[in-house]
């Protein structure tokens, strides 16, 4: 007869607990990835499809300077935002707002016409067309691949060093992260030049 000394269940529960926490963290990262994908769909194609396209005729443009204190030194960083104010008129004539304002890419002279979108009751943004909207959605999608791949790796392996993950799992997750990096860079470039 063999006798067992000590508490075997306490020793066995510790590694399982670490793997369980790793799986829980992985599930949380998958949830973050899904939320990022939903935000991308909302902020990109959905917002563009539900916005009212039109033109903003500029009355005036200003620069708003804000100062932020830097954590690395006592210096303050200055950021500037360009705002243009004027009259927004929808392309179909359904909306006319005499007090429209939007963040602009440049300071424009009085009378300049900017292609704009009315995205809410009082919110406007520059119209970059479907290409810009899809690029925004794709940037969020490819950015979401990072937490999805890492989360999937965590759910399967538990981030446990006790048992090495399969090489196929690691290569697959690494490939998804690389696709995410390349897709994110391309999407940001397309969005910038749209």
Secondary structure, 3 states (H helix, E strand, C coil): CCCCCCCHHHHHHHHHHHHHHHHHHHHHHHHHHHHHHHHHHHHHHHHHHHCEEEEEEEEEEEEEEEEEECCCCCCEEEEEEEEEEEEEEECCCCCEEEEEEEECCCCCCCCCEEEEEECCCCCEEECCHHHHHHHHHHHHHHHHHHHHHHHHHHHHHCCCCCCCCCHHHHHHHHHHHHHHHHHHHHHHHHHHHC
